[in-house]
Amino acid sequence: MNKHVKNVTPEATDLSRRSFLVGTAATGLVLGYAGVPGIGEALAAPSNFEPSVWYAIAPDGLVTVTCGKADMGQHIASTMAQIVAEELGAKWSDMRVNLASNDPKFNDPVLGAQITGGSWSTMMNFDAMSRAGAAGRMALTEGAAASMGVPASELVVRDSVIAHPKSKKQMSFADVVKSGKATKTFTPDELKAIKLKTPDQYSMIGVSVPQLDIPSKTNGTAKYGIDVMLPGMAYGAVVTPPVRFGATVKSVDDSDAKKVPGFIKAVTLDDKTQTTTGWVVAVANTYAQAKKAAAALKIAYDGGPNAKVSSQSLLDEAKRLQKLEDSGQFFVKDGDPAAAFGTAAKVLEAEYTTSINIHAPMEPMNATAEFKGDILHIYSGNQFATRSGAIAAGAAGIDPKFVVMHQMWLGGGFGRRLDADMMVPAVQAAKAIGKPVKVIYTRENDMTMDFSRPLTFQKVKAGVDGDGKLVALSHDVVSAWPTQRWGIPDFLSPSVDKKGPLDAFTVNGSDFFYTVPNHTVRAIKNEMAHNATPSGQLRSVAPGWTFWAVECMIDEIAVATGKDPAQFRISLLDGAGKNDGGAQRLRNTLLAAMGLAGYGTKQLPKGEGMGVACVSSQERATASWTACVAHVAVAPSGEVTVKKLTVATDVGTQVHPDNIRAQVEGAAMWGLSLAMYEKATLKDGGIEQTNFDGYTPLRMSQVPEVAIAVIANGEKATGVGEPAVTVIAPAIGNAIFNASGARVRALPITAEAVKAGMKA
C-alpha cells in the first residue's frame, strides 16, 4: 500500500459506493469496542503478562500471539508467532495463535489498518513483531533477575527458560509470570531503540517449524465463518438479480415461498452503502428451507443502466478511451517519449488484453449477524476488518463503534474477502426478523456477484535507437478502478501530472526497474466497466496484467533487435538512477532462474521453447523480486502444453522455508491458471459463468513440473504469496513465440489464438 489509512469517518449524508468511507483508521479508531461497556475489559486476563497487544503469556507459560491479519491458508498467524518467538526466546511448543477482532487496540499506529493483501503481511509486520518479542524478553529477564537476585545482563533466554549460568539458577516464563515481577514497559522510542538479532543469530527464523493452525484445521476444531452456530439462529439464502450491478427490485411475490415449511420472511435489501443492488434474501429456519424459499420467490427487476453491457462493449469503450489524448492521469512521466519516438530507428506497438477473472475460493461467502441490544455482532472471515465493520454498520444504519467483528479462519480469500457484501444481507435480515441470521452464498451467487479482476486493455509503444537500445516506452492502462470503489481517499495516489488522484493498484508494475530514459504510464479509468463490473483485488492485483504487457513487449523488442530476450533484460537492469539496488536484485533472480532451468544451454525439440520474464511485484516500494523460465510445447493445432515452470524469488529474510516454497508454488499455479484457462464474460449486464463447468481453473492433471529457487540474503523480508502469479503468463507467452513463432497478446491464451499466430 502506498500509505497507511489515516483517520477516515463515515459521511452521514452520502453513502454511495463511491463516497462511503470506512469509519476506521490506522490510529484512533472508533470501531467495534469503543464505548461499548464491558467488552474491552473482558478481553484481558489479569493474570496474564501482556508485553504487547499482540501477544500474552499465561501463568502456565503458553504464549498466545494475536494475528491482526486474515489467515486464509497462507499460515500468516503462525508466521507472526514465529517472528515473536525468535526475539522472545520462547519454545515453539509453547506458542499458540489467535485471530484479532476489530477492537481499536489492534489498529496499530505502526502496523496500520487490519487489511490482508498485497503480500504485505510479513514484510510490514516483521520489524514491529520482532520488537514486541524482544520487549517481552527484556521484561521477563528483568523480572527473573529481580527474583533470582542476579544481574539481568548475566541471564540467557532460550526455550522459554531464563537461566543464570554462573549460579545455575533458572526460571521458566511461567515462573516469572506467576511471580508478577515482569512489569517493565516500553515507550515507542524505547521500542525503536531495541537492538534486534542479526540474521546470523537466528535460531527460529529460517526453520520450517510445524504450522500452529494445522492441528485444529485437521481435527475440525478450527472455526470458519461457515461453522458459526448461534442459539435461535435462522438462515438466509440470497436471490441476486440477472444484472451484476445497478438493478432494482420492482416487486416480490412470496406466495409460493410461504408454502415452504420454516419460511420466515423475504427481505429486500436497502443497502445505503451500495455494496449490493437488487438483492433479496429469503430467511428460514434451516438453510435447505431458505434455499427452497428463495427458489420459490417471484421477483421482478428493473435491470438498470447496465442491463445491456457486455464484455465486448467494455473492451470497445476501453479502446475508445485509450485513443483520447486527454483521458486518464499519468502514473509515470519520465523524459519525452513522443520526441524520442520521432527520432527512433524502430518503433513497435502492441495491444494487450486480459479478461474478467473470478476469485471463487472454496469456502462459500458467508456471514452471521446478531444484534444484542445496541450492539451488532458479525461473524465472518474477512481480509479488511477496518472497512468491513463500517460496511456492516452502514447496512444496519448504526454507528460503527457499535459493531463487533468476530474474525474467523478463511477457507480461501485471494482478495475476495476484502469486500463485505456477504455481511449486508445477514445484517439486514437479522434486523428484519429480530434473530441471528447466517447467510451462505451458493457458488452461483458468488460467481455472478464476485468483485472480479477487471477486464483490461493496454497499449504499449516502444522505440529503439540504431544500436537496438530501448530509448522510449509509453504504456496506457485502461480498466475499472477497484481501489477507488472502496471510497478511501488515502488509498489513491496523486498523479504526476497533477490532474488528480489515480488508482495506483491498476498500474503498479508498469513503473518497472528497467532503465528507459523516456517512459510514460497513463492510468485510464473505464467508467463503464467500473459501474457494470464493480471490481476487486484478485491475487497479484495490477501486476497480474501490467507485467503481462511489459514483459511481453520487452521480448518483442528483443526479437525485433536481434537480441536474446534474457540478455536484453539484463542490459536494461543496470541499476541507473532511481533503479539502483532493485535492478540488481531482479537481475540476480533472472540469472538464478535461467541457471536452474538451463536456459540457453539445451537443444529443444521442434515445437518446444523456453521463455523468460522477471518482475518486481507487488508495488515498487514493496517489491518482491521474481523471475520465471517457462518451457512449453506447441502442437500444430495450437494446443499448448506447459512442461515446466522454473521460478526464482528473492525473499530477503526467509521466515519459514517450506511455507515460502508452498506460497511460490501456489502462486505459480494461480498464474498458470489465469494465463491458460480462466475467463469470465459479461452479457446483458450479467456474468455468464455460474459454476466450475463454465469457469474452468487449472485442474490437477494440467499441473506441470515446477522448480523453485529461493534466494534468502538477509535483507528485509519481502512478500511471497502473490508475486509469482504475475511472472507466469508473460513467460509462457514468450515461450510460445520461441516454440512456434506465434505472438499471443490476450489472456487467457487459447489454441485458436496460437494457431492464428502461427499462420501469420
N, C-alpha and C positions, 0 to 999 in steps of 0.2 A: 504494500500500500504506500502511496506517495506520502501520506502523513496520517497520524492517528486521528480518529474522530474527535472533534472538540465538542464543547457544550452545545447541544442541539436540542431544541424544545419543540413540542407539537404546536402547530398552528391551529388554534381553535376554530378559526373561521374558514379555513380552506384545507380540506382533506382529500384533494385529488391525488391520484397516484404520482403526479409529477411534483407535488409540493408537500406531501405528507411526510413529515420528518420524524425521525426516531426521538422519543423522549428520554434519551440516554446520552452518555458522554464518557470520554476516557477518564475524566476526573469529575468529582462532584455529581455523580449520577443521582437522578431522582427516579429510581425504578425498583419495583419489586418490594423490598422490605422497608424502605424508608418511611417512617411514620406509621408503620403497622405494629401495634402494641404486641409485645411478647414474642414476636417471631425471631428477631435478630438475637435476642438474649438466649433463646433455646438452642441455637446452633453451637455454642461453645460449651464444652465440658470443662468445668472449673479445675478438675484435677489434671487435665492435660497441660503439657508445656507446648505453647504455640509461639515459636520464634518468628513465625511469618504467617500471614493469612493463607499461604499456600500449603502449609503442612502443620501437623500436630503430632506430638509424641505422647503416647498414652503411658500411664503408670506401669503397664506390662511391657513397655519398650517398643511396641509396634508403632511404626511411623506411617501415618496416612497422608499422602500427598493429594491435594485437591487440584484437579486439572481444569483450567479455565478454557480449554479447547474441546471441541467436539471430537469424540473418538468414534470413527466410522470404520474401524478395522485396520487403521494405519498404526495403531498402538501408541498414539501420542501420549496417553496417560502414563504408560509405562516409561516412555522416553523422559517425560518430566520427572518421574520418580527416580530414574537412573541418574539424571543430572544432579538432583538434590542429594542422592545417596553418595555420589562421588565426593562432594565437598563436606557433607555432614559426617562421613565416616561410618555410615550405617551398614549393617549386614543386609544383603539383598533379601534374605528370607524374612526379614522384619518389615519389609516395605509393603504398603497397601496403597490402593488408589481409590479416589472418589471423584465424581464429576461436579463441577461448580454449579450453583444456582445462579439466579440473576441478582443476588444480593449486591448492593452497590460496592461493598468492600472488595468484590472480586474484579472490579473495573479499575485496574491498577494504573497509576499515572505513568508508569514505565512501560508496562505490557500493553496498555491500551484497551480498546473495546474487545468484548468477547466475540471475536469473529475467527472462523477457521477456514482458511483458503489461501491461495497464492503460494503454497509451500512455505509459509512464513513461520509456522509454529515453533520449530526448533531454532531456526535462525534468530527469531526475535525474542525468544524466551531463554535461550541458553545462559546468557550473562546474568540476568535477573534471578533465575532459579539457582544458578551456581552461588550467587551471593547470599541468597536465602539459606542455602545449605551450609555455607561457611559461617554465617552468623549464628546458626543453631549450634554448630560445633564449638564455636568460641564461647557461647553462653554456657553450654554443658561443661566445657573444660573449666571455666571459672568456677562453676558450681561444684564440680568434683574437687578442684583444688582447695576450695574452702572446706569441704567435708573431710578431705584426707589430710589437710594441713601441710600441703606441699605447694611449691611454686607452679603456677599454671604453665609456665614455659617449659617445664620438665615433663609434661604429660604427652602421651602418644594416644591418638584416637584411631581405632581400627575395629571393624566388625561389631559396631555398637558397644564397644568397650573402651573406657578411658583408663589407661594404665600409667603407673609411675614406675619405670624400670628400676630405678635406684632402690626403692623401698619394697618393690614387688606388690605394692598396693594397687588395687584397681576397683573401678565401679562400672557397672553397666549403665546404659542410658536409662533403663528402668529405675535403677537405684538413684540416679541423680534426679530424675523427675519426681520420684516419691519423696525425696529429701526436701524438695521445694527450694533448693539452693540456686537453681538456674533462673536467674532474674535479669540478666543483662539485656538491655535493649539497645537498638541502634538507630541513629538518625539517618536520613537519606545520604548525607555527606559521609557519615561513617561507613555506610554500606558501600558506597562508591570507592572508599579508600581501602577496602579489604583486598589484600593480595591473594589472588586465586592461584590454584595449581597451574603449572605449565604442563603441556601435553606429555612430557616425559615422566611426570609424576602420577599420571592417571593409573588407577587400579580398577576402576569400574567403567569409565568411559572407554569405548572401543571393545567392550566384551559383549558377546551375544548371550546375555542373561535370559532366563525364562521370562516371557511376557506375562505380566501380572494379571491381565484380563482373560487369559486363555482358560484357566480352570473354571471360572464362573460361566464362560461362554460355552464350554463343553458340557458342563453338568446342568445347565439350564437355569442357574440362579441369577445370571445377569439379566437385567430387565431392560428390554427395549420399549419404545413407545407403544408398540402394538400389544405388549404384555400387560399394560396397565389395567387394573381392575379396581373399581371403587364401589362401595356399598350403594345399592339403589341405582346403579348406572344404566342408562339407556344407550342405544346405538344409533348412529346416523349414517345413511348412505346418500351420497350426493348425486344429483342429476345435473349434468353440465350441458350447456347449450351447444348447438352444432357449430357455432362460431367461437373461435378462440378468445376473442376479447371484443367487447362493445355491445353485446346482445343484452336485451332486457326481457324480463318475463311479463307477458301481457295478461296471462291468466293461468290458474292452476285448478284442474278438476281432480279432486281427490276421492271421488265417489267409489271408485274401484279399490283404491288403497285402503279405504275404511273397512273393506271386507277382509283384509289381511289380518289374521289374529296377531295381537300385540302391537298393532299400529297405534302411534300416539298422535303425531302431527306432521304436516308438511310445512316447512319453514322456508319462505322465500327470503334469500339473503338481501339485506340492505347494507351493503358494505361501503361505508363512507371513506375507507382507505382506498377504494377501487383496486384492491388486490384481485378481487373477483368481480365478474359481472354476469348477470343472468343465471345464477345458480339457485337450485332448490335442494334442500336436504330433507329426506324422509326419515323420521325418527320412530323407532320401535323398541320393543323390549329386548330383542336379540338382533344380531347383525343379519342373520338369514332373513328375519322378518323385515328388517329395514330395506334390504336389497329387493325383496319381493314387492314391498310397498312402493319403492322408488320406481320399479319397472311398471307399476300399475298407474302411476301418475300420468295425467294427460296435461301437457304443458304447451302453451302457445307462446311463441317468441317473436319479438322484433329483432331481426338479425343485426340491426345497427349499421354503422358506416363501413364496417369491414367485411360485410357479408359476401362480397364478390371478389375479394382479394385472393390472389393465388401466388405460388412461388414464382411463376413467370412474371407476374406484374410487379413483384418485389424486385426481381432482377432487372426488369426494364426500367423501373424507377431509379435503381442504383446506377445504372449506366447513364441515365439522363442527368442525374446529379453530378456524376463524375465529370461530365463534359462541360459543366458550368464553371467558368474560371473563378467566380467569386463564392463558390459553395465551400462549406467546411471551414476549419481552422487549422493552422499549421502546428504540428507537434514537434517537427524538426525543420529548421530553416538555416542551413549552413551554406555559405557561398552563393553562387548564382548558377544553378543548373541550366537555366534557359540559355545563358550566354555560352556555357560550356558545350551544350548540345550543338550550338551553331558552328563551333569550330572542331567538333569531334570528327575523327576519321571514320567512325562507325557508330550508328545509333540503333539500339534494339528496343522493341516494345512488346509487351505481352500482357494478357489479361488472365487473372486467376480467380476462381470462384470456389466457395465452399457451400454446402447445403445446410439446411436446418438439421440440427442434431439433438437427440433426446438423452436425458440422463438415465432414466429407468433403473434406479437402484432396486435391489431385490426386496428389501422391506418396503411394503406399500406406504405411501404417505399417510400419516395418521396423527391425531391429536385428541387428547381428552381434556375437557373443560369442566370445572366445578366452581360454583360460587358458594363461598362460605361467608355469609353476611355481606360485607362490602368488598371482600377480598376475592379476586379471581385467581384460581389455581389452574395452571396449564401444564399438562404432562405431555412431553413430546421430545423427540431427538431433533435438535436444530443446530445449525452452524453459525448462527448470528443472533445470540440471545439479546444483545443490546438493541437490535432492530425488531426482532420478533415479539418481544414484550410490548413494544409500542404498537405494533400491528394488532396484537390481541386486545390491547386497551382501546384502540380506535374502533375495533369491531364491537366492543362491549359498550363504548361510549363512556368510559371512565378514565380517571387519571392513571397514567402508567405506574405511579407509585403503589397502586393497589393491585398490581399484577405480580404474582409469584410464579416463576417458571421452574419447573422440576425437570432438569436435564436428564435424558435417558441415553442409553447406548444407541448408536445409529446403525441400522442394517444397511449401510451404504449411504453415501451422500453425494460426493463428486461435484458439489456446488448446488445440487438440487435443494438441499435443506438450508441454504442461505435464505430462502424465501419462506414465508409463514402462511401461505394460502390455506393450508390444512387446518390452521387454528381458527380461521374465520367461521366456517360452518359449525365447528364444535362450540365456539363461544356463543354464537347467536342461537344455536339450537338449545344449549343449556339454559340460556337466559329465557328462551321462549317457553320451556316446559318446567323450569324450576327444579331440574335434576341434573346430575352429572351426565355428560354425553361424550361417548367416544365415537369419532368419525374415522372411518377407514376407507381410503380410495380403492377402487378397483384398478387393475392395470390399465384399463381403458380410460378411466378418469385421469390417471397420472400422465399417460402418454399424450392425450389430446389437450391437456391443460398444463403441460410442462412449461417451465420458464427455460426455454431451449437455448442452445447455442445458436446465434443468429446466422441467417444466410448472409454471406459476404461477397462483395465484388471488389477486386483490386486491379489497378492499372499501374504497371511498373515500366519505366522508361530509363534506359541506361546508355551512356555514351563512353566510348573508349578512344584514346589517342592513337597516334601512329605506331606506338610501341606496344599497343594492346593493354595499356594501363587504364583502369576504371577511373574516369575523371568526373563523372556526374551520374546521379541517380535520383529520379523523382518517383514517389510512391504515394498513390491515392488509395485510401481505405474507406469503403462505404459499407455501413452496417447499421443495425439498431444499436442504441447505446444503453446496455444493461445497467451500468452503474448510475447513470443519470436517472433511470427509472426509480432507483431507491430513494431519491429525493434528499440526499445528504450532500450539501454543497462541498464539504471538506473532502469528499471522495473524488471530486473532479479536479482537474489540473488547469492552470492558466495556459492559454495558447501563446506561442512565442510571437504571434503577430498581433497580440493584444485584442483579438476580436471577441474575447470572452472565454469562459471555461469550456473544456472539452473532456470527453470521457477517455482518459488515457488507457483504460482497460480494454479499449477496442483497437489500440495501435501499439501497445507495448511489444517490444521485439523488433519493431521496424527501426528503432534507434540502436542499431547493432554496433559491434566493436570493430568492424572493418574500417579501414581508413579510406574515406571517399571525400575529397575536398569540397565537392558541391553536392549537397544532399538535402532533399526536402521530403517531408512526410505530411500529407494532408489528411486529417480526420474528418470524414463527412458523415453526418447523421442521416440515415434513411428514415424519415419521419413515418412513411407508410409502414415499413417493417416494425418500427418502434411501437406503433399503435396496434397493428394487426397481430404481431407475434411478440408480445412483451417478453423480452429475452432475459436470461440469467447468465450466471457464470458456470461454464462446464469445464471440468478438469483440463487445465492448461490455459484457459481464457484466451486472450488475444494472440499470444504467441502460437497457438494452435493454427491460426490462419495467416498471421503476418509472416512467420518463418516459412510457411508453405510457399508464399510468393517470393520472399527474399532469397531463400536457399535454392529454389528452382531457377530464379533469374541469374544468380551467381554462376550456376552451372551453364546456363545458356550463353552467358558472356564468355566463360572459359572456352567452351566449344567453338564459339564464333571467332575467337582469337587464337585458336590452335594450341591451347594450354591444358594441361591436366587439371581437372576441377579441384582436386585436393591441394595441389601445389599452388594453384591460383589463390585459393583461400589463405594458404599460409603466407603468401606475399602480401595479402591485404591485412593480415593480422600482425602488423608491425609495431603496434603499441604507440603510434604517434599521437601527440596531443592528448585529448580527453580519453583516449583509449588505452592509456598507459596502465599496465598491470592486468587489466581484464583481458586484453587481447592475448597476452602471453599465456594465461591460464586456459583460454579457449583453444589456443594453438596446441597446447600440451595434450588436451583431451582428444583433439583430432588426430594427433600423432599416435596416441595410445590406441585409439580405435582402429586406425589404419594398420598398426603393427599387429594387433590381436587378430584382425581379420585377414591379414596377409594381402592387403590391398596393393595392387600393382606388382605382385610377385607371383601370381598364379595365371596360368593359361586356362581360361574358362572355355567350356564347350560353346558351340554356336547356339545362339538364343539365350545365353546367360550373361549377366552383367552385374557389376558392383557399382553402387552409387553412394556418395557421401553427403553429409550435412552436418553443420555444427551450430549450436545455438547458445544464447545467454538468457534462457528463461529464468524466472518469470519477468520481473522488471529489471531495468538496467541497474537500479540502485540495490536490488536484492537478487542479483544474478546467480544462477547455478550453471556451471559450465558443462555442456553435454554435447557429445558427438556420436554419430552413428554411421556405420557402413552397412548398407543393405545389399544382400545377394539375392537376385531374383532370376527366375527362368520364365521366358515369354514364349508361348506356343504360337504357331501360325494363325490360330483363331483369335489371338489377342488375349487369351487367358493368361493370367499372371500367377505364378507360384512364388511366394516368398520363402526362400530356402533357409536364410539365416539373417539374423539381426545381431550386429556387434555394437554394443553401446558402451562408451566410456564416459564417466562423470566425475567431476572434481567436487567433492563434498566438504572440503576443508577439514573440519573435525568430524570424525566418524563416531557417533554415539553407540549404535547397535548394528554391527556389520550385517548380520543376517536380515534384519529388518530393512536396511538400506537396499540390499540386493532384491528383496521381495518388492519393495516400492518401485525400484527402477524397472524390474521385470514387468510388474503390473502396469506401469505407465507405458512401457513399450508395447504391450499387448493392446492397451487402450488406443494408442496412436495407430497401431496397425488396423484396428477395428474401424477407426474413423477414416483411415486412408482408403480402405478397400471395400467396406461392407455397409456402413451406416448411412442412411439417408431418410429424412422425413420430408414430406411435401405438403404444401398448403393448397387447398382447393375450396372455393366458395367460403373462404374465411376460416376453414377448419383444418386441423391436421388429419390427413388421410389414414396414417398408420395407427392402429389402435392396440396392437399386441405384437408379440415377438414373431408372428408369422409374416407380418408386413414390414416390421422394423427388425433388421437381422444383424445384430452384433456378431463379432468373431465367435466361432464355435471352436471347441477344443481340438477337433480334427484339423483345423486350419492353423494351429499354432506352429510356428517354425522353430528351429533351433535358435536359442538366444544365448549370447555370450556377454558377460558384464565385466567391465574393468572399473573398479572404484579407486579413485585417487584420493587418499587421505593425507594431507600435507600439514595439518596442524593449524591452518588458517581458520577464520571464523566459520562456524558451521553453516552450511547452505541447505536449501530445501531439496528434497528428493522425490516427493510424491507426484509432481506434475511435469518437470522439465523434459523428461524423456518422451512424453506424449508428443511434444512439438517437433522433435527431430526426425521422427519415423517417416511421416508422409513424404517430405521432400527427398529423403534418402532413397525411398522406394521409387519415387517419380524419376529421380536421376538415374537410378539403376535400370529402370525400364528403358530409358533412352539408350543407355550403353548396351543393353541387350538386344534392342530391336530397332532403334532409330526413331521410335515414336515418342513425341514430346506431349505429355499429358499436363493439363493445367486446371483440371476441375476435380474436386473431391466430392464423393468417393470416386476412385479410379475404376473404370469399367472396361470390360473386354472390348466392347464396341468402340470406345474412345481409343484404346490402344491399337486396335486393328485399323481404324481410320488413320491414325498417325503413322502406322507402318506403310500404308499405301501412299500417304503424302510424301 
